[in-house]
Amino acid sequence: MAITLQKNSLKKRSIDSKLLSEWDKQWVWHPFTQMSQWVQGDNLIIESGKGNYLQDTNGKKYLDGVSSLWCNVHGHRVPELDQAIKKQLSRIGHSTFLGLSNVPAIELAKKLIEIAPKGLTRVFYSDSGSEAVEIALKMAYQFWQNKGQKKKKKFVHLTNAYHGDTIGSVSVGGIELFHDIFRPLLFETLSVQAPYQYRDNFEGSEEEYTQLCADRAEAVLAKHSDEICGLIIEPLMQGAAGMIHQPKGYISRVRALTKQYNTLLIFDEVATGFGRTGRMFASDHEQVSPDLLCVAKGLSGGYLPISATLASEEIYDAFLGRLEDLKAFFHGHTYTANPLACAVSIANLELFEERQIFKKLPAKINFLRDQLNLFNTLDHVGDIRQVGLMVGIELVSDKATKRPYFLKEKIGIQVIEEARKRGVIIRPLGNVIVLMPPLSFETKELKKLTDVVYESIKKVTSE
Ligand SMILES: *Cc1c(COP(=O)(O)O)cnc(C)c1O
């Protein structure tokens, strides 16, 4: 008893919350952040976490309403995941994957192929979602080069797409706000208007809408099929665009079209993968298999940075040849297939079965849907979009005309600040309030999350 007490008090003294806050403002440059505002605000510093909660350096607890930016799956400090890292650490922290292999990376590859959409047979590792996309693009490009179809060099993507922040993945992105400044550095692409039923003002049936959206894709593919090497999309739900979902049948239609027009299909499931949509992958909702699949965020359960690009045997085969043919895929990173990250990813995947995640998810998803229905009564909630546990609530300054709020009104930011006061961490995408709880949220936590967000929206938009 005496020992624990001493330990605790030691721990308390070792963290000087105020000093850390000053150092953070003095030495750190944060991602996607206007730092001139950051240094004036209250910077919340997370010290620990447990289950579905985060705790700051002042001891205040917060519900983790966006899964620590869409990557946490089973909660924080999950005993099985902590243990997997410790066990691996007692063997080795890292060794290179260039010219050597390692135990957990091999085991994880086998596991990934077992759960992936059928037809995907090879796993290429990297460290982030952006890199997984970058690799898929390079593979698709080189695939046609290796096969002697030299003219097939262009990529097709959806408007408003987000595939990461490296130059290649930004090239196939379409979010003006993030990407415009870099336009001159990017390679040329073709874009297809993305489904966005609310802003399309489409009043017909879902089937008709699917047809309309598929026709838009076909127009581009038909016109340019000679020069297109691949089409990339986030299946079912465009995340960073503002949680914009696609109508039923759309991804199957896109699959059929890419086959018809002889181009590769790349699914970016960095956000939608690992149970987020209610199935292991978004592809599973329509039994669609892409030629290349990018996964990251939830792969390690939100513990360590790791990603993977899964490829079909046909793609893999096109890279085989004699050494001097130079058909190999020349790409790799220092930390590719890091053993600690692979070990925790294996344990993360095992937990899906052990915790019977897919048995429990439907009830949670339905509960969340019922809760979100209540938001329709709010005057400034224009559209509510949900796929599984991925939610976007689009706020509008006028519901009848769907007029958006101006950026400078900072409506999303105000809402998340209100939520934070009430002990909930969320993050907006412009005027869209995003909820993406870990799969480990229980109904009472889903209730708290939605109650707090409801109150926060009401407070901010009625002022
Ligand atoms: C987050 C995200 C990425 C980028 O992943 P990082 O690990 O942040 O580089 C790519 N695609 C999608 C769909 C994402 O949501």
The ligand as an SDF file (V2000), in Angstrom:
LIG
                    3D

 15 15  0  0  0  0  0  0  0  0999 V2000
   -6.8640    8.9000  -43.2720 C   0  0  0  0  0  0  0  0  0  0  0  0
   -7.0040    8.4560  -44.6640 C   0  0  0  0  0  0  0  0  0  0  0  0
   -5.8910    8.3240  -45.4960 C   0  0  0  0  0  0  0  0  0  0  0  0
   -4.5060    8.7150  -45.0580 C   0  0  0  0  0  0  0  0  0  0  0  0
   -4.0180    7.9060  -44.0390 O   0  0  0  0  0  0  0  0  0  0  0  0
   -2.7990    8.4510  -43.1380 P   0  0  0  0  0  0  0  0  0  0  0  0
   -2.4680    7.2840  -42.2720 O   0  0  0  0  0  0  0  0  0  0  0  0
   -3.3380    9.6160  -42.3720 O   0  0  0  0  0  0  0  0  0  0  0  0
   -1.7090    8.8260  -44.0580 O   0  0  0  0  0  0  0  0  0  0  0  0
   -6.0820    7.8430  -46.7790 C   0  0  0  0  0  0  0  0  0  0  0  0
   -7.3010    7.5260  -47.2170 N   0  0  0  0  0  0  0  0  0  0  0  0
   -8.3950    7.6280  -46.4510 C   0  0  0  0  0  0  0  0  0  0  0  0
   -9.7140    7.2250  -46.9910 C   0  0  0  0  0  0  0  0  0  0  0  0
   -8.2950    8.1260  -45.1480 C   0  0  0  0  0  0  0  0  0  0  0  0
   -9.3860    8.2810  -44.4000 O   0  0  0  0  0  0  0  0  0  0  0  0
  1  2  1  0
  2  3  1  0
  2 14  2  0
  3  4  1  0
  3 10  2  0
  4  5  1  0
  5  6  1  0
  6  7  2  0
  6  8  1  0
  6  9  1  0
 10 11  1  0
 11 12  2  0
 12 13  1  0
 12 14  1  0
 14 15  1  0
M  END
$$$$
